[in-house]
Amino acid sequence: LDGFQAGLSWITILRKRDAYRRALDGFDAEKVARYGQRQVARLLADPGIVRNRLKIAAAINNAQRFLDVQEAFGSFDDYIWRFVEGRPIQNRWKRLGQVPAMTIESDALSRDLKARGFKFVGSTICYAHMQATGMVNDHLADCFRHGEILRVRGCVLYGKVRFASDEKNVQRKPVKSKPAKPSAPPAKRRLPF
């Protein structure tokens, strides 16, 4: 959904989420990757979604690239979490105006996705994805969700928590591509939106 949001308000796409889920076969990457002209024509005629030919073509292309990444890294999860060193970034913003639209991590993710052939994956879209999937906690420090996420994400699921504000002047190493490794495919391959 992040790619369909490019240039539009996020709420527009959120309101159409169920229609996208229906139109894109439950976000099943293997099915979307095989879409041809008939499915494209169906999507272009669907009033429940944003009917932009370039974004529809990008969704099909991105499903194909998503499967390529799964093949190369074992899972999309293994691939994408490398950009935050396997742990969520826990920010401690005091004001909404402090929350960035992109970071060096989202810049690196965007560059790597583009190099792999993904479309509509600019740094801002990548950062929104990172926020939505818990790779970064941008809830304001005084928000009740900030502490809840910190406890769950930091202590239970991921061990040691890394705070972005503790690393202000740290130059992170560039993320290197990992060669493909054979692995058993997951039972169902779902797009991460």
C-alpha positions as CSV (number, residue, x, y, z in Angstrom):
1,L,0.0,0.0,0.0
2,D,2.9,2.3,0.6
3,G,3.6,2.5,-3.1
4,F,0.0,3.4,-3.9
5,Q,0.2,6.2,-1.4
6,A,3.0,8.0,-3.2
7,G,1.8,11.6,-3.8
8,L,-1.5,11.0,-2.0
9,S,-2.7,11.4,1.5
10,W,-2.2,8.3,3.7
11,I,-5.8,8.4,4.8
12,T,-7.0,8.0,1.2
13,I,-5.2,4.7,0.9
14,L,-6.1,3.5,4.4
15,R,-9.8,4.0,3.5
16,K,-9.2,1.8,0.5
17,R,-7.2,-0.9,2.3
18,D,-10.0,-3.6,2.1
19,A,-10.5,-2.9,-1.6
20,Y,-6.8,-3.3,-2.2
21,R,-6.7,-6.5,-0.2
22,R,-9.6,-7.9,-2.3
23,A,-8.2,-6.5,-5.6
24,L,-4.7,-7.8,-5.0
25,D,-5.7,-11.4,-4.0
26,G,-5.1,-10.8,-0.3
27,F,-1.6,-9.4,-1.0
28,D,-0.4,-12.8,-2.1
29,A,2.9,-12.0,-3.7
30,E,3.0,-15.2,-5.8
31,K,-0.4,-14.4,-7.3
32,V,0.3,-10.7,-7.9
33,A,3.7,-11.5,-9.5
34,R,1.9,-13.5,-12.2
35,Y,-0.6,-10.8,-13.1
36,G,-1.0,-10.2,-16.8
37,Q,-2.9,-7.8,-19.0
38,R,-6.3,-9.2,-18.0
39,Q,-5.7,-8.6,-14.3
40,V,-4.2,-5.1,-15.0
41,A,-7.4,-4.3,-17.0
42,R,-9.5,-5.5,-14.0
43,L,-7.5,-3.3,-11.6
44,L,-7.8,-0.3,-13.9
45,A,-11.6,-0.7,-13.8
46,D,-11.9,-1.2,-10.1
47,P,-13.4,2.0,-8.5
48,G,-12.3,0.8,-5.0
49,I,-8.6,1.5,-5.6
50,V,-6.5,4.2,-7.0
51,R,-6.5,3.4,-10.7
52,N,-3.0,4.5,-11.7
53,R,-1.4,2.4,-14.4
54,L,2.1,3.1,-13.2
55,K,1.3,2.2,-9.6
56,I,-0.5,-1.0,-10.7
57,A,2.5,-2.0,-12.8
58,A,4.8,-1.2,-9.9
59,A,2.8,-3.4,-7.6
60,I,3.2,-6.3,-10.0
61,N,6.9,-5.6,-10.5
62,N,7.4,-5.2,-6.7
63,A,5.7,-8.5,-6.0
64,Q,8.2,-10.1,-8.4
65,R,11.1,-8.3,-6.8
66,F,9.7,-9.3,-3.3
67,L,9.9,-13.0,-4.3
68,D,13.5,-12.4,-5.6
69,V,14.5,-11.0,-2.2
70,Q,12.8,-13.9,-0.4
71,E,14.8,-16.3,-2.6
72,A,18.1,-14.4,-1.9
73,F,17.7,-13.8,1.8
74,G,15.4,-16.6,3.0
75,S,12.7,-14.1,3.9
76,F,11.8,-10.5,3.3
77,D,12.0,-10.1,7.1
78,D,15.7,-11.2,7.1
79,Y,16.4,-8.7,4.4
80,I,14.7,-5.6,5.7
81,W,15.7,-5.8,9.3
82,R,19.4,-5.6,8.3
83,F,18.8,-1.9,7.7
84,V,18.2,-1.3,11.5
85,E,20.7,-3.9,12.6
86,G,18.0,-6.4,13.5
87,R,16.5,-4.2,16.3
88,P,13.9,-1.4,16.2
89,I,15.1,2.1,16.6
90,Q,13.5,3.7,19.7
91,N,13.2,7.4,19.2
92,R,12.3,9.7,22.1
93,W,10.8,12.7,20.3
94,K,9.1,15.4,22.5
95,R,7.3,17.2,19.7
96,L,5.6,16.0,16.5
97,G,7.7,18.5,14.5
98,Q,10.9,16.5,15.5
99,V,9.7,13.3,13.8
100,P,11.6,13.0,10.5
101,A,10.1,12.0,7.1
102,M,13.2,10.0,6.3
103,T,16.5,8.9,7.9
104,I,19.8,7.5,6.8
105,E,18.3,4.0,7.3
106,S,15.4,4.7,5.1
107,D,17.7,6.3,2.5
108,A,19.8,3.1,2.5
109,L,16.8,0.9,2.2
110,S,15.4,3.0,-0.6
111,R,18.7,2.9,-2.5
112,D,18.9,-0.9,-2.1
113,L,15.3,-1.6,-3.1
114,K,15.7,0.6,-6.2
115,A,18.9,-1.2,-7.1
116,R,17.0,-4.5,-6.9
117,G,14.4,-3.1,-9.3
118,F,11.6,-2.0,-6.9
119,K,9.4,1.0,-7.9
120,F,7.8,3.7,-5.8
121,V,10.2,3.1,-2.9
122,G,11.6,6.5,-2.1
123,S,13.1,7.2,1.3
124,T,9.9,8.8,2.7
125,I,7.8,5.8,1.6
126,C,10.5,3.5,3.1
127,Y,10.4,5.4,6.4
128,A,6.6,5.2,6.6
129,H,6.9,1.4,6.1
130,M,9.6,1.3,8.8
131,Q,7.2,3.1,11.2
132,A,4.2,0.9,10.3
133,T,6.1,-2.3,10.8
134,G,7.8,-1.4,14.1
135,M,11.3,-1.0,12.7
136,V,11.2,2.4,14.3
137,N,9.2,3.7,17.2
138,D,8.3,7.3,16.5
139,H,5.5,7.7,19.1
140,L,6.2,10.8,21.2
141,A,8.0,10.0,24.4
142,D,5.0,11.1,26.5
143,C,2.5,8.9,24.5
144,F,1.3,5.8,26.3
145,R,2.1,3.7,23.2
146,H,5.8,4.7,23.3
147,G,6.4,2.9,26.6
148,E,4.3,0.0,25.6
149,I,6.2,-0.5,22.4
150,L,9.5,0.0,24.2
151,R,8.7,-2.8,26.6
152,V,7.3,-5.2,24.1
153,R,9.7,-4.6,21.3
154,G,12.8,-4.0,23.4
155,C,12.5,-6.5,26.2
156,V,10.4,-9.3,24.9
157,L,11.1,-9.6,21.2
158,Y,14.4,-8.1,20.4
159,G,16.6,-7.9,23.5
160,K,18.7,-4.8,23.9
161,V,17.1,-1.6,22.7
162,R,19.0,0.9,20.6
163,F,18.0,4.6,21.0
164,A,18.5,6.8,18.0
165,S,19.2,9.8,20.3
166,D,22.1,7.8,21.9
167,E,23.8,7.6,18.5
168,K,23.5,11.1,17.2
169,N,26.9,11.3,15.6
170,V,27.4,7.6,14.8
171,Q,28.2,6.9,11.2
172,R,26.5,3.6,10.4
173,K,28.2,1.1,8.1
174,P,26.5,0.8,4.7
175,V,24.4,-2.3,4.3
176,K,25.9,-4.8,2.0
177,S,24.0,-7.2,-0.2
178,K,24.0,-10.8,0.8
179,P,24.4,-13.5,-1.8
180,A,21.5,-15.8,-2.5
181,K,21.2,-18.8,-0.3
182,P,19.0,-21.8,-0.9
183,S,16.2,-22.1,1.5
184,A,12.8,-23.6,1.8
185,P,10.1,-21.1,0.7
186,P,7.7,-20.0,3.4
187,A,4.2,-21.6,3.2
188,K,2.5,-18.4,2.1
189,R,4.3,-15.4,0.7
190,R,2.5,-12.2,1.6
191,L,3.5,-8.7,0.5
192,P,4.5,-6.5,3.4
193,F,1.6,-4.1,3.2
